[in-house]
């Protein structure tokens, strides 16, 4: 293997890698949050209905999830840096070209198909791959931090994008996202080595006898990805992880991420203020998800998931019955924000325990696909029910009920201890 030029910070260069990936995930989160900002402005500009806009958002969310397992395999085969640079380029082109759209199918193509494919490679599976490749210790904490980038992206982008949409135009919003994505491409190419060994390092916290990270797998890419799915799908633990993460997406990106600003608009709350409430959720989720990663290294992850899903479900049932005052919305924002995506670190840990480190990124990619299928269903369902019933009450109650169900499903996930012989067999089978 060819050693690249010397990088500063020694073993701590792993944290530079995390910083670069964190920024890429910020941009992806901003792009995924943008349809929620555009829903009302596009309706005013073109007369498009909410279900038309929700359909495009749902396609983007669905492709975002379905790309996950293939993105993990692409990163293993062609490298994180190359895949990430191409994905950011696709994101920039999708956002920039949408400035010229005038028909609903233009929205579907740019913010549905292209943005879904691009952001699908800059998602949770990217964080899981980077953490597994660069860290031997503190994996839960690092995964929590990278997962929190979704919330931080919401915190950084939503209020600003909402203000741009209100005081400038929706075109200025999409061009802003395009510029942010484009700026990150040279940064990724410059600062992101492929593996620690490429710069003469080992994984952070690695012991002297720890094996070096393996190189790219051989064989057909799609056959490998689908083969991992075939093996995983024969085990009940995969379907429990898939089902609970379906609910995670159903109750976060699909419902709150896509429809919260429109819900607030139904109650006379301006877009900028509603986006500010989402940003507040982002602040608390940044804290909650990072702490969740720390707890995942120390606490049974099933118990964490039980608490997260149960509390989330109850909060969603509460929201449509609140008076939408500053106090009640702030209470919801704090409570819900702490729990937004705190489910990711414990879910990743359970996936790694069940399927071994080699298969875990691809299996987790399929689990994340379940997350985005749930998000797509919620995004579309809530838009249709809002048009048909005239309010968001029913979709929020449905989402809350699914959260409670997921809490109890999480307790049924069986764990394998590190010293369990079957764990070794799982790794060998990989």
Residue pairs with C-beta under 8 A, 6 or more apart in sequence:
1 197
1 198
1 215
2 198
3 198
3 199
3 200
4 193
4 198
4 199
5 199
6 199
6 200
7 13
7 16
7 193
7 199
9 15
9 16
10 201
11 201
11 202
11 204
12 204
13 193
13 196
13 199
13 201
14 134
14 135
14 196
14 201
14 203
14 204
15 204
16 191
17 130
17 134
17 191
17 192
17 193
18 130
18 134
18 142
18 145
18 146
20 187
20 188
20 191
20 192
21 84
21 126
21 127
21 130
21 146
21 192
22 145
22 146
22 149
22 152
23 184
23 187
24 84
24 88
24 122
24 126
24 184
24 188
25 122
25 123
25 126
25 127
25 146
25 149
25 150
25 153
26 149
26 152
26 153
26 156
26 157
27 88
27 91
27 122
27 153
27 177
27 180
27 181
27 184
28 91
28 118
28 119
28 122
28 123
28 153
29 149
29 150
29 151
29 152
29 153
29 154
29 157
30 153
30 154
30 156
30 157
30 158
30 161
30 177
30 180
31 91
31 95
31 115
31 118
31 119
31 177
31 181
32 60
32 61
32 64
32 115
32 119
32 150
32 153
32 253
32 257
33 153
33 154
33 157
33 158
33 161
33 257
33 278
34 95
34 111
34 157
34 161
34 173
34 174
34 177
35 53
35 56
35 57
35 60
35 111
35 258
36 57
36 158
36 257
36 258
36 259
36 260
36 261
36 262
36 278
37 158
37 161
37 162
37 165
37 173
37 261
37 271
37 275
38 53
38 111
38 165
38 170
38 173
38 174
39 50
39 53
39 54
39 57
39 258
39 259
39 261
39 262
40 261
40 262
40 265
40 271
41 165
41 169
41 170
41 173
42 48
42 53
42 107
42 170
43 49
43 50
43 53
45 170
46 102
46 104
48 104
48 107
49 387
50 262
50 383
50 386
50 387
51 380
51 383
51 384
51 386
51 387
52 104
52 107
53 107
53 383
54 258
54 259
54 379
54 380
54 382
54 383
54 384
55 108
55 112
55 380
55 383
56 104
56 107
56 108
56 111
56 112
57 111
57 112
57 258
57 379
58 112
58 254
58 376
58 377
58 379
58 380
58 383
59 108
59 112
59 113
59 116
59 376
60 111
60 112
60 113
60 115
60 116
60 119
61 116
61 249
61 253
61 254
61 258
61 372
61 375
61 376
61 379
62 116
62 372
62 373
62 375
62 376
63 112
63 113
63 116
63 117
63 120
63 372
64 115
64 116
64 119
64 120
64 123
64 372
64 375
65 120
65 249
65 368
65 369
65 370
65 371
65 372
65 373
65 375
65 376
66 120
66 369
66 372
66 373
67 116
67 117
67 120
67 121
67 123
68 120
68 123
68 124
68 125
68 364
68 365
68 366
68 368
68 369
68 372
69 125
69 225
69 228
69 229
69 362
69 363
69 365
69 366
69 368
69 369
70 221
70 222
70 225
70 365
71 83
71 87
71 120
71 121
71 123
71 125
71 126
71 365
72 125
72 128
72 129
72 225
72 361
72 362
72 364
72 365
73 217
73 221
73 222
73 224
73 225
73 362
73 365
74 83
74 121
74 221
75 83
75 84
75 121
75 125
75 126
75 129
75 361
76 129
76 216
76 217
76 361
76 362
77 216
77 217
77 221
78 216
79 194
79 216
80 126
80 129
80 130
80 133
80 192
80 194
81 188
81 189
81 192
81 193
81 194
83 121
84 121
84 122
84 126
84 188
84 192
85 185
85 188
85 189
86 121
87 118
87 119
87 120
87 121
87 122
88 118
88 122
88 181
88 182
88 184
88 185
88 188
89 118
89 181
89 182
89 185
90 114
90 117
90 118
91 114
91 115
91 118
91 119
91 122
91 177
91 178
91 181
92 178
92 179
92 181
92 182
92 185
93 114
93 178
94 110
94 111
94 114
94 115
94 118
94 178
95 110
95 115
95 174
95 175
95 177
95 178
95 181
96 174
96 175
96 178
97 110
97 114
98 106
98 107
98 110
98 111
98 174
99 171
99 174
99 175
99 178
100 106
101 107
101 110
118 181
123 368
124 147
124 344
124 364
124 368
124 371
125 361
125 364
125 365
125 368
127 143
127 146
127 147
127 149
128 143
128 348
128 360
128 361
128 364
129 361
130 146
131 139
131 142
131 143
131 146
132 139
132 352
132 357
132 360
132 361
133 195
133 196
133 203
133 213
134 196
134 203
134 204
135 142
135 203
135 204
135 205
136 203
136 204
136 205
136 206
136 207
136 210
137 204
137 205
138 204
138 205
138 297
139 297
139 349
140 293
140 294
140 295
140 296
140 297
140 345
140 349
141 290
141 293
141 294
141 297
142 293
143 293
143 296
143 344
143 345
143 348
144 289
144 290
144 291
144 292
144 293
144 294
144 296
144 342
144 344
144 345
145 289
145 290
145 293
147 289
147 293
147 341
147 344
147 345
148 285
148 286
148 289
148 290
148 341
150 285
150 340
150 341
151 281
151 282
151 283
151 284
151 285
151 286
151 289
151 337
151 340
151 341
152 282
152 286
153 282
154 257
154 278
154 279
154 281
154 282
154 285
155 279
155 282
155 283
155 286
156 282
157 177
158 275
158 276
158 278
158 279
158 282
159 272
159 275
159 276
159 279
160 176
161 173
161 176
161 177
161 275
162 261
162 271
162 272
162 274
162 275
162 276
163 272
163 275
164 172
164 173
164 176
165 172
165 173
165 271
166 270
166 271
166 272
193 199
195 213
196 202
196 203
196 204
196 213
197 212
197 213
202 210
202 212
203 210
203 213
214 358
217 224
224 362
225 362
225 365
228 359
228 362
228 363
228 366
229 362
229 363
229 366
231 359
231 429
232 238
232 355
232 359
232 363
232 366
233 239
235 354
236 414
237 350
237 354
237 413
237 414
238 354
238 355
238 363
238 366
238 367
240 409
240 410
240 412
240 413
241 347
241 350
241 351
241 354
241 367
241 370
241 413
242 366
242 367
242 370
243 370
243 406
243 409
244 305
244 309
244 343
244 347
244 406
244 409
244 410
244 413
245 343
245 347
245 367
245 368
245 370
245 371
245 374
246 370
246 371
246 373
246 374
247 309
247 374
247 402
247 403
247 405
247 406
248 309
248 341
248 343
248 347
248 371
248 374
248 406
249 370
249 371
249 372
249 373
249 374
249 375
249 376
249 378
250 374
250 375
250 377
250 378
250 399
250 402
251 312
251 313
251 316
251 374
251 378
251 399
251 400
251 402
251 403
252 340
252 341
252 375
253 371
253 372
253 375
253 378
253 379
254 374
254 375
254 376
254 377
254 378
254 379
254 382
255 316
255 378
255 379
255 382
255 395
255 396
255 399
256 278
256 281
256 336
256 340
257 278
257 375
258 375
258 378
258 379
258 382
258 383
259 379
259 382
259 383
259 386
259 392
259 395
260 274
260 277
260 278
261 271
261 274
261 275
261 278
262 386
262 392
263 274
263 392
264 271
264 273
264 274
264 277
264 324
264 329
265 271
265 274
266 391
266 392
267 324
269 324
269 329
277 329
277 330
277 333
278 333
280 330
280 333
280 334
280 337
281 333
281 336
281 337
281 340
282 337
282 340
283 337
284 333
284 334
284 337
284 338
284 340
285 337
285 338
285 339
285 340
285 341
285 342
287 338
288 337
288 338
288 339
288 340
288 342
289 340
289 341
289 342
289 344
289 345
291 342
292 304
292 308
292 342
292 343
292 344
292 345
292 346
293 345
295 304
295 345
295 346
296 304
296 345
296 346
296 349
300 415
301 345
301 346
301 347
301 349
301 350
301 415
302 346
302 350
302 410
302 411
302 413
302 415
303 411
304 342
304 346
305 343
305 346
305 347
305 406
305 407
305 410
305 413
306 407
306 408
306 410
306 411
307 407
308 339
308 342
308 343
308 346
308 407
309 343
309 403
309 404
309 406
309 407
309 410
310 403
310 404
310 407
311 335
311 339
312 336
312 339
312 403
313 399
313 400
313 401
313 402
313 403
313 404
313 405
313 406
313 407
314 400
314 403
314 404
315 332
315 335
315 336
315 339
315 400
316 336
316 396
316 397
316 399
316 400
316 403
317 396
317 397
317 400
317 401
318 332
318 400
319 332
319 396
320 391
320 392
320 393
320 396
320 397
322 328
322 329
322 332
347 364
347 367
348 360
348 364
350 413
350 415
351 360
351 363
351 364
351 367
352 360
352 364
353 415
353 416
353 418
353 423
354 363
354 415
354 416
354 426
355 363
355 426
355 430
356 423
356 426
356 427
356 429
356 430
357 427
358 427
358 430
359 426
359 430
378 395
378 399
381 395
381 398
382 392
382 395
385 392
385 394
385 395
386 392
386 395
416 422
416 423
416 426
417 423
